[in-house]
Each structure stands twice: as structure tokens, then as C-alpha cells.
Amino acid sequence: MEDILPDTLLPDDTLQDKTKIPILKEMSAKAALRSLLEEGYFDEGRTRYEIREYANRFFDEEKPENFFDPALEDVYYEAKLIKVEADESNKLIRFQRNPTYDPNA
């Protein structure tokens, strides 16, 4: 967790009640996704829309539709997430924690 959080919090940074991990007001998209990964949010497959809607709740202003996309692909290429391909029950690609990756290790 040290690589995503600063050593000290600023006076206007607050721990969000909705998470176990702080998501800071000016946190980058990639850092926010890593926080959600560590929290266990990606233990189930999530669509891009679900990820954006959930993560936007922690920012003061709503992020644009593609704000998290580059960071999501980066975390995928770091092998921390896998893509669950679309099937009959789920028409969209979903992102899920790679079973071989332990975010708390």
C-alpha cells in the first residue's frame, strides 16, 4: 500500500466510510483502482461501467466516461487483473482480480 498513499495526509483528505482504503481527493485513476483492488472490489468481475460508477462516488466531481480506461489497462498489463470474456449471461468484458495476484502480500 506504500506505493499508492503519501506518507502524510493533507488537511482536506478524508477516509471515505465506503472503503477500507483511503481514496484521496486528487488521487490518480491508477492509484484509486489499486486501492479498490486491495480492498477486494475486483474479487468479482466488473464491467468498465460498474468500475466507473463505483469509483466516481469517491471523487468530488464525476470523472469522464474514459477517465479510468488507461489505468484499467495498465493494471491489467501488470497482471493484477484478468479480463473475463463476454458470454451469453454477460455481454460485456469484465475485469477481475488475477487469482495468482495477492494485493495484500
Kinemage of the C-alpha trace (Angstrom):
@kinemage 1
@onewidth
@group {chain A} dominant
@subgroup {mainchain}
@vectorlist {calphas} color= white
{ca met a 1} P 0.000 0.000 0.000
{ca glu a 2} L 3.005 2.291 0.446
{ca asp a 3} L 3.322 2.816 -3.295
{ca ile a 4} L -0.116 4.418 -3.622
{ca leu a 5} L -0.503 6.508 -0.476
{ca pro a 6} L 1.513 9.521 0.658
{ca asp a 7} L 3.402 9.496 3.971
{ca thr a 8} L 1.128 12.206 5.358
{ca leu a 9} L -2.439 13.190 4.619
{ca leu a 10} L -3.379 16.759 3.805
{ca pro a 11} L -5.946 18.547 5.988
{ca asp a 12} L -8.674 18.173 3.353
{ca asp a 13} L -8.012 14.455 2.694
{ca thr a 14} L -10.534 12.207 4.379
{ca leu a 15} L -11.039 8.497 4.811
{ca gln a 16} L -14.197 7.548 2.958
{ca asp a 17} L -16.652 5.484 5.009
{ca lys a 18} L -17.439 3.370 1.957
{ca thr a 19} L -13.939 1.905 1.736
{ca lys a 20} L -11.328 0.322 3.930
{ca ile a 21} L -8.589 2.035 1.915
{ca pro a 22} L -8.351 5.831 1.652
{ca ile a 23} L -9.149 7.267 -1.760
{ca leu a 24} L -7.752 10.776 -1.734
{ca lys a 25} L -9.470 13.658 -3.492
{ca glu a 26} L -6.679 14.184 -6.006
{ca met a 27} L -5.656 10.527 -6.301
{ca ser a 28} L -4.846 9.321 -9.788
{ca ala a 29} L -7.107 6.845 -11.531
{ca lys a 30} L -4.465 4.120 -11.274
{ca ala a 31} L -3.960 4.662 -7.542
{ca ala a 32} L -7.732 4.588 -6.978
{ca leu a 33} L -8.013 1.299 -8.903
{ca arg a 34} L -5.148 -0.192 -6.885
{ca ser a 35} L -6.941 0.829 -3.685
{ca leu a 36} L -10.110 -0.886 -4.885
{ca leu a 37} L -8.088 -3.950 -5.866
{ca glu a 38} L -6.566 -4.128 -2.400
{ca glu a 39} L -9.991 -3.673 -0.820
{ca gly a 40} L -11.375 -6.683 -2.708
{ca tyr a 41} L -13.661 -4.818 -5.099
{ca phe a 42} L -12.283 -6.816 -8.057
{ca asp a 43} L -12.804 -10.228 -6.449
{ca glu a 44} L -15.876 -10.386 -8.707
{ca gly a 45} L -15.853 -9.485 -12.397
{ca arg a 46} L -16.747 -5.817 -13.027
{ca thr a 47} L -17.569 -4.028 -16.270
{ca arg a 48} L -15.969 -0.699 -17.172
{ca tyr a 49} L -19.294 0.983 -16.436
{ca glu a 50} L -19.580 -0.606 -12.974
{ca ile a 51} L -15.997 0.352 -12.145
{ca arg a 52} L -16.508 3.953 -13.235
{ca glu a 53} L -19.805 4.310 -11.375
{ca tyr a 54} L -18.388 2.840 -8.159
{ca ala a 55} L -15.084 4.740 -8.236
{ca asn a 56} L -16.766 8.058 -9.086
{ca arg a 57} L -18.511 8.017 -5.712
{ca phe a 58} L -15.183 8.784 -4.044
{ca phe a 59} L -14.318 11.884 -6.068
{ca asp a 60} L -15.774 15.367 -5.550
{ca glu a 61} L -16.723 15.674 -9.201
{ca glu a 62} L -17.695 12.896 -11.575
{ca lys a 63} L -14.894 11.732 -13.838
{ca pro a 64} L -15.493 11.455 -17.599
{ca glu a 65} L -16.509 8.160 -19.155
{ca asn a 66} L -12.991 7.172 -20.249
{ca phe a 67} L -11.090 8.519 -17.186
{ca phe a 68} L -10.337 5.071 -15.717
{ca asp a 69} L -9.774 3.209 -19.026
{ca pro a 70} L -5.988 3.775 -19.440
{ca ala a 71} L -5.350 2.985 -15.769
{ca leu a 72} L -7.533 -0.117 -16.002
{ca glu a 73} L -5.494 -1.355 -18.962
{ca asp a 74} L -2.235 -0.590 -17.084
{ca val a 75} L -3.339 -2.635 -14.066
{ca tyr a 76} L -4.409 -5.414 -16.446
{ca tyr a 77} L -0.978 -5.398 -18.161
{ca glu a 78} L 0.676 -5.535 -14.721
{ca ala a 79} L -1.142 -8.915 -14.411
{ca lys a 80} L -3.084 -7.755 -11.363
{ca leu a 81} L -6.392 -8.064 -13.219
{ca ile a 82} L -7.659 -10.520 -15.791
{ca lys a 83} L -10.312 -9.959 -18.429
{ca val a 84} L -13.308 -12.244 -18.178
{ca glu a 85} L -14.562 -12.530 -21.724
{ca ala a 86} L -18.163 -11.873 -22.615
{ca asp a 87} L -20.536 -14.835 -22.718
{ca glu a 88} L -24.285 -15.466 -23.012
{ca ser a 89} L -25.042 -14.243 -19.474
{ca asn a 90} L -22.629 -11.273 -19.549
{ca lys a 91} L -22.417 -9.481 -22.867
{ca leu a 92} L -19.534 -7.206 -21.804
{ca ile a 93} L -15.911 -7.875 -20.887
{ca arg a 94} L -15.380 -7.763 -17.132
{ca phe a 95} L -12.222 -7.157 -15.126
{ca gln a 96} L -11.447 -9.384 -12.166
{ca arg a 97} L -8.506 -9.808 -9.783
{ca asn a 98} L -5.957 -12.243 -11.162
{ca pro a 99} L -6.234 -15.308 -8.880
{ca thr a 100} L -2.435 -15.545 -8.736
{ca tyr a 101} L -2.105 -11.953 -7.502
{ca asp a 102} L -2.436 -11.228 -3.785
{ca pro a 103} L -2.851 -7.462 -3.288
{ca asn a 104} L -2.160 -7.815 0.441
{ca ala a 105} L 1.123 -9.711 0.097
